[in-house]
């Protein structure tokens, strides 16, 4: 048995129990499970990358730029609020 076939056998077993009537059908099922796993992996990488990219958006921008917050007067209540 070649290395590739052995690696595929181990990967297919890692995906779950062997399903199918014969080896060919079991390989097709393992291939479908592999595609599902890859889609989950890509989705999770995209979610984590987006979270990391936007980690501190809008937080403490005044500290970074050194500017003072502007005062805005609300028309409804007449109170000042920081922007």
N, C-alpha and C positions, 0 to 999 in steps of 0.2 A: 504494500500500500504506500503510495507516494505521500510526500509531506503535505501537498495541497489537499488531497483527499482526507488525510488525517485531520488537518486543521478544519476543514469543512464539517467533518463528523463531530468534532468537539464543539464547534460553533453551533451547529444544529441542536446538539444536546443542551447547550447552554440556553437556547431559546425556549426550551420546554420539552415535554415528552414527545416522542416520535409518533406522529400521526400519519395516517394514510395506509392504503392497502399494500403497497409495495415501496421499494426504495425510491423509485422515480417520483411517486406521488408525495412521499415524505420530503424529498428534496425541494419540490415545488412549494410545499407548505412552509418549509424552512426559509425559502427565498422570499415568500410573501411576508413572513414574520420579520425578516431582515429589513425589508423595505419599510415596514411599519416602524421598526426600531430606529432606522435612519431618519425618518420623518419626525419622530419624537425628539431625537437628538438635535436636529437642525432647528426645530421650533424652540427648544429650550436654550440653545446657544443664542438665538436671536433675542429671546426675552431677556436673558442675562446681559447681553451686550447693550441692549436698549436701557436697562436699568443702570448699568455702569456709566453709560454715556451721559445720562441725565441725572446723575447722582446728586449734584449740588446746584442744579439750575435754580436761579432766583434766590438763593440763600446767601445772606451777608454780602450782597453786591457792593454795599457802601464801604465795607472793609477793604475790598479789593481795589476799588477805584479811588477811595479817599474822599468822596463827595458827601455832602450832608443831604439828608432826605428833604424833599420839598414839602411844604405845607399846602394842603388843599382844604378849602372851606366847603362843606357840604351845603347845598342850597336848601335842603329840607330842614336839618336840625340846627344849622349855624355853628356847628362844632368843627374844630380843626382836626384833621386826621393826617397821619403820615402816609406818604405814598411810597 
